[in-house]
Amino acid sequence: GKDLKQFFSQWLEKPGHPILQVDWKYDEQKKQALVTVIQKQAVEGAREGLFQFPLVIQFENEEGVMYKSALVKERQTVFAAPMETPPLKVNIDPNMALLYE
C-alpha cells in the first residue's frame, strides 16, 4: 500500500491550505514553457507551513492539449515543459482536484 502519513498530516491535522502564485513564460530558445509556483502561505526561508502535492498543468497550443504534472514541495518550484510552440493558454489544476487559493 501507499504511505499516506504525510497526506493526512498536512491536510487534516494542520491548519491552513496552499495559497499559490503561479506565473509562466515561454522560452523561445529552449522551446519550453516555464511555470513558477510560489506557496505564499509559507514563511520565506522556513519549512513550516509548506505543503507537498502534485499539481497538474494543462497547456493548450497550436499542436493541441498537453498535460504535465509537477511535484510542488518547496516555497518556489519551477517546472519546465518542452513544447515546439508557445502555449496559447495555461490552466493550473484543470480538474479542480486541489484545495488552494
C-alpha positions in Angstrom: 0.0 0.0 0.0 0.9 3.6 -0.3 2.1 5.6 2.8 -0.5 8.3 3.4 1.0 9.7 6.6 2.1 13.0 5.1 -1.2 13.4 3.3 -3.2 13.1 6.5 -0.7 15.2 8.4 -0.8 18.2 6.1 -4.4 18.2 5.0 -6.2 17.0 8.2 -4.0 17.7 11.2 -2.5 21.1 10.4 -4.4 24.3 9.8 -4.3 26.2 6.6 -4.1 25.4 2.9 -1.8 26.3 0.0 -2.0 29.9 -1.3 -0.4 29.8 -4.7 1.0 32.4 -7.0 1.6 30.9 -10.5 3.3 32.6 -13.4 4.5 31.2 -16.7 6.6 32.3 -19.6 7.8 30.7 -22.9 11.5 30.3 -23.6 11.7 30.6 -27.4 15.4 29.5 -27.5 14.9 26.3 -25.4 11.4 25.6 -26.8 9.8 25.2 -23.4 7.2 26.7 -21.1 8.5 27.6 -17.6 5.9 27.5 -14.9 6.8 29.1 -11.5 4.7 28.1 -8.4 5.2 30.0 -5.2 3.5 28.9 -1.9 2.5 32.3 -0.4 1.3 30.8 2.9 4.8 29.7 3.8 7.3 32.0 5.5 10.3 32.6 3.3 13.3 30.5 4.5 11.2 28.3 6.7 9.8 24.8 6.0 6.9 25.3 8.4 3.6 25.8 6.5 4.8 24.2 3.2 2.5 21.7 1.5 3.7 18.9 -0.7 1.4 17.9 -3.6 1.3 17.0 -7.3 0.0 19.9 -9.5 -1.5 19.1 -12.9 -0.8 21.8 -15.5 -2.7 21.9 -18.8 -1.1 23.6 -21.8 -3.0 24.5 -24.9 -1.2 25.4 -28.1 -1.5 25.1 -31.9 -0.4 21.4 -31.5 -3.3 20.6 -29.2 -3.7 20.0 -25.4 -0.9 18.6 -23.2 -1.0 17.7 -19.5 2.1 17.7 -17.2 2.4 17.0 -13.5 4.8 18.8 -11.2 5.6 17.9 -7.6 5.3 21.1 -5.5 7.1 20.8 -2.2 9.3 23.9 -1.8 8.3 27.5 -1.3 9.1 28.1 -5.0 9.0 25.4 -7.7 10.0 26.0 -11.3 8.7 23.4 -13.8 9.8 23.2 -17.5 7.6 21.7 -20.1 9.1 21.1 -23.6 7.0 22.2 -26.5 7.7 23.5 -30.0 5.2 26.4 -30.0 4.2 28.8 -27.2 1.1 27.9 -25.2 -2.0 29.9 -26.1 -3.4 29.0 -22.7 -2.1 27.5 -19.4 -4.5 26.1 -16.8 -3.4 25.1 -13.4 -5.3 22.2 -11.7 -7.8 22.0 -14.6 -9.8 19.2 -12.9 -10.1 21.2 -9.6 -8.6 18.4 -7.6 -6.6 20.6 -5.2 -7.8 22.8 -2.4 -6.0 26.1 -2.7 -6.3 29.8 -3.2 
